[in-house]
Amino acid sequence: MEHFQGKETCYFTGGKGDLTLLNLDIDCKKAGSRAGAFAFAEYLKQHFFPNLYHEVSTHGKGGHGYLLIDKTFCNDHDYNLVLKKLDQWLKDVLATTDFDVENVEIKGNCPEASWGTDYKRQLRHYKFGFLAKLPREWERFDEWQATTKLTVEELDALIEKHPVVLTEVAKVAQSAKRGSVVGKLIDPKRIQELMPLAQRFVPERICVCKKSRVWVTAYDMAVFLAHHEYFTTHPLPENANPVARWQGLWNSMFECGDISRAFDCKRFAFLRNLISDAGGVEWFDRKYIPGDKDEGIKGKCCKWRASEEMMELMAECVSSNTNTISTCTRICFRSNSEGNEVIRPERVMENLESLLRKQEILLLERIMRPPKGKLAA
């Protein structure tokens, strides 16, 4: 009852049963109006989703539309793929109209779980669904029940039946109307373009430390470089670069399926330090002070960004879209702000090879070491 009275907010994700609820979230947070959100919802109701139930959003600025989806013969993974297509289609529809709305996105997709193939059948990976708010206007319950009901196949066919072709003007309008961070601030293609450069720094899988089970690959480095470039071109005041900002965008891309690995603090620290040692980071303040909300202590994050040499290297890599292994050998990195010493990426490769040799030696020593309590023969 607290949810319907506005005292609490309850959320949902896609269900495991045959019928599941789907939320069309019409955002008007930084731009747009309540009237624009209502008009766009009515437009969707008139042209695509008959009897679509929609109401005012929680904060009274945007709107929430709800669909009933029958996913009887569709698994969670395939259902989420259709929702991803629907999300982009709705954004394209919005871009071709002049409604006073900031953004539209799909919420309420299904969680996905993958299980091991051995006899233990342990959970190997779990991807959470995107939380959506339940309807609040309980006095309109009859309208809830009468809202648009579609099967997954019908929903997919609807998108194919009404293709949207964006003009250049519409594309600019779409990029300007982006609202919540949904993993599209960084083009996934950029990660593939940065892979040759990432392979230069991480030629093979590396463990972050001796007793850790966290490994770093060239793909992780490519994702890091894409974020590194974006946060440098979109800095916060005084070049503040909090880890929470990295984690938020990184995990948003993971939830959208643009990248295959979620954010990990140890992996992030290793990648940042690796680039920093090569002179690819310009530090303004290395001091970090953790905050405590309960005690009212405000924390302080480090202040850093990509160095000019690093930005030039990534820009050249992206623009040429070629194998940059030969290119990055002629790019010099500064090791510190004074620029006294010049370090090339080859030095980083030597350090990595040395690290790998040390790990191999430690592994051999552990194997040859006699068991505790027994003397070697």
N, C-alpha and C positions, 0 to 999 in steps of 0.2 A: 504493500500500500504506500510506503514511503516514496517509491519511484513515481507512482501516479500522482502523488501530492507534490512532487518537485523537491522533496527533502533529500532523496538519494538518487543515484543514477545506476541503473542496471544495464549490463552489456550482454551480448550474445555473439557466438560464432556459428558457422555452419554446423548443422546437426548430422548425426549418423543415420537417422531414419530416412524414410522415403521423402518426406516433405521438410523443407528448410526455408527459413526466412532470409531475405536478402535486402540490404539497405543501400539506397541511392542517396549519398550524402552530398547535398548542394551547399557549398561553402560560400560564405560572404563575410569572412573574418576581417581582412584588411581592405577589401574593396567589395562593391556590390551592395545590394539592399534586400530587405525582406520582400518587397514587392517584386523585385527581379527574380528571386528564388521561387516565389509562388507562380509567377508567369512561366518560368522555365519548366516547373513541374507540370503545369497544366498543358504546356506544349508537348511534353513527353506523353502525357495521358491521352491527348487528342490524336497524336500521330503514330505512337508505337505501343503504348501499354494501356489498353482500355480499362477503365475502373481503377486506375492506379490510386492507391491511398497515399496521401502525403500530408504532413503536418509541419508546423513551425519547429525549428531546431531548438535545442536546449537553451541557448543564450538569446533566442529570439531574433537572430539576424538572418540565418539561412533556412534550409528546409531539409526534411527527411522523407524520402519516398520508400515504399516497401513492396516487395514482390514475394510471391510464394512460388518456390521452385520445386518441381518433382524430379528428384535425382535417383529414382528407383533403379535404373539400369546404367548408372554412371558412378564410377569410383571418385574418391575425393580429389585425386590428382587431376584427372581429366576435367572434373567440374571446375577446379580452380583455374585451369588453362582457359576455359570458356569465359570465366569471370574476368580474367586478365584481358582478354580480347574485348569483352563488353566495356570494361573500364576505359580503354583507349577509344573505343567507338563513341562512347558518351562524351568524352573530351572533344572529339572531332565534331560531333553534332553541336556542342556548345560553341566551338570556335567559328562555326559557319552562321551563327545567329548573333543578334545584338542585345541579348538579355543582360541585365545588370547583375551578373553573377561572376564571382572570382574563379571558382573551380567546381568540378564535380568528380566524385570518385566512388568506387564500389567498396563496401565494407560488409563483413559477415561471411567471408570465405571459410572453407573447412580446414581444420588442422590435418596435417599429414604425418603419418608414422611409417617408418620402414623397419623391418625386423630382420634379424640374422637368419641365415639359411641353415645353420647347424641345428643340432637337436635341442640346444638350450633355448633357441628362439628369443634371444634377448633383444631389447629395443636398441637399435643402432643410431637412429636419427629421428628427431621430432621437430616439426615445423608448426608453430602456433598459427592459428587463424587470426585474421584481422578483426579486432573487436568492433562491434557496432552497437549503438544505443537502441534499446527497446522502445517501441511507441509509448507515448505518455497519455494521449487523450482517450481515456478509457470509455468516455461517454459516446465515442464514435466506433464502438466495437463492431457494429454491423458493417461498417465500411471496411474495417480490417479484414473481416471474413470475405468480403466481396472484392478484395483487391485482385490485381492481375495474377493469374496462375499459369505458369508455363513449365513445360518439361525442359530439360537441358538441351535436347535436340531442337526444340522449337525456339529456344533462346538463341542458339547458334545460327539457326536458319534465319531468324529475324535480322541478325547482323549482316548476314550474307545478302539478304534481300534488299537492304537499304544501305549500300556502300556510300561512304562519305569521301569526296575528293576535296582536299584542302588546297586553296590558293595560297600564294605567298603571303598575302595580307592576312589570311586566316591563320597561317602558321605563326606569324608574329603575334597575333592576338592570343593564340593558344599558349605560347610561351610566357606571355605577360600575365595570363590568368592563373598560373600555377599557384596552388595554395599550400596544403600540407606537404611535408617531405615524403614522397612516395618512391624514392629511388631513381627519379628521372633527372635529377640535377646533374648527374654524370652519365654521359652516353656509354652504354655497355661496349660499344665498338671501340671507344677510346682505350679500354683495358686491353683489347686484342692488339691495338696499334702499339701499345707500350710493352708488349711481351718480349720483343727482342732485347730491349734495354734492360728489362727485369731479369732476363736470362743471363745477361752479362754480370749482374751483381749476385744472382743466386743460380749458379749453373746446375746445382743439384740440391736435393732435399737436405736441410740442415736442422739439427736439433738446437733449440734456443739455449739450453744449458745441459750440464751433465745429468742431473737427476730429474729433468723435465720430460714429459711425454708430449710436449707441444713441438710440432715441426713447422718449418717454413719452406715454402716452395716458390718457384718463379712466379706462379700465378698470384700468390699472396703479395709479392713485391709489385706486380703490375697493378693490382687493386690499390695498394698503398700509394703508388705514384700517381694514379688518377685522382685520389683524394688529396694528395699533396699539392697537385697542380690546382685543383679547384679551390681549396682553402686559401691558397696564396693569392689567387685572383679575386677571391671574395673574402677579404680579411675582416676580422672583428676589430673594434677600436683598440689602439695601441698594440696591434698584432697579437692579441691574446689568442691562444690556440688550445682550448680545453679538450681533454680526452673525451668528455661527454659528447662534444660536437662530432668528433670522429665516429664514436660508437653509434650515435643516432643515425647518421647518414649511411654508414656501413651496413648496419642491421636493416635499415629500410630497403637498401638494394638487395640484401639477402632475402627479406620477406617477399619482395616482388619477383624473385627468381632471376634477377639480373646477375648475381654472383652466387657461387656455390658454397662459400664458407662464411660463417658468421664471425663477428668481431671477437677477438681474444686479446686481453690486455698484455699478456706476455709476448704474443706474436707481434703486436703493434709496437711494443717497446723495442724489441729486437730489430725490427725493420727500420724504425726511426733512428736508432743508434747506428745501424749499419750505414744509412745514408748520411748521417751527421759526421761519422768518422771519415767519410769520403769528401766532406766539404759541401754536401748538398743541402745543408740546413744553415740558415742564418739566424743565430740566436740573439735575442734581445734581453731575455731574463730567464735563467735556468731555475730560478727559485720556485718551488712548489709547496704550498701550504694546504693541507687537507682541511675542509670545513666540517662543521658539526651543526646540523640544524637544531638538534635538541638543546645544545648549549648556546645556540645563537652565534656561533663562530663562523664568520665568512671566510671561505677558502680563497686561495690564489693559485691560478694556473700559470704554466710556463708560457713565455712569449717567444714565438719562433715562426719562421716561414721558409719556403724554399729559396735557396740562393739564386742569384742571377744566372750563374753557370748551369745550375740544375734546370731552371726554367728554359734556358736556351736549348739545352740538350733534349728535353722532353718535347719542346715545340718542333725542333728539327726532326725528331723521331716521328711525331704525329703527322707532320706535313708531308714528309717524304714517303712514309708508309713502306719503308724498306728495311732490310736487315741493318740494324744500327750498331752491330758489334764493331765493325770497322770505323764507324763514325765516332763512337764515344771514346776511342783511343786518342783522338786529337783534342778532346775537351778536357781542360784542366779544372780541378776543383780546389778551392781554398780550404785549408784545414782549420783556420780560425778567422776571426774578424779582422785581424791585422794583415792577413795574407802573406805572412812571412814564408810559410812553407807551402809548396804546391804538391798536391797529391793527385795522382791519376787513378782511374778505376783499376789499373793493373795491380796497384798496391793493395786494394781491397781484395782482389782475387788471391793474392799471395797470403793475406791474413786468413782468408777462408780455407785455403788449402792447408795452412799450418794448423788451424783449428781442427780440421778433419783428421789430420795425422795424429794429433794429440788424442782425439777420441778413439781412434783405432788402437793406439798404444794402451790407453786405459782399459779398453775392452779386453785386449790380450792379457794384461796383467790380472784382470779379474778372473779370466778363465784359468790361468796358470796358478792362481793363488790357492793353496791347500785349504780344505774346509776347516772351520774353527774347531778346536779341541783335538785335531789330528796333526801329527808331524809329517812333514814331507819325507818320502823315502830317501 
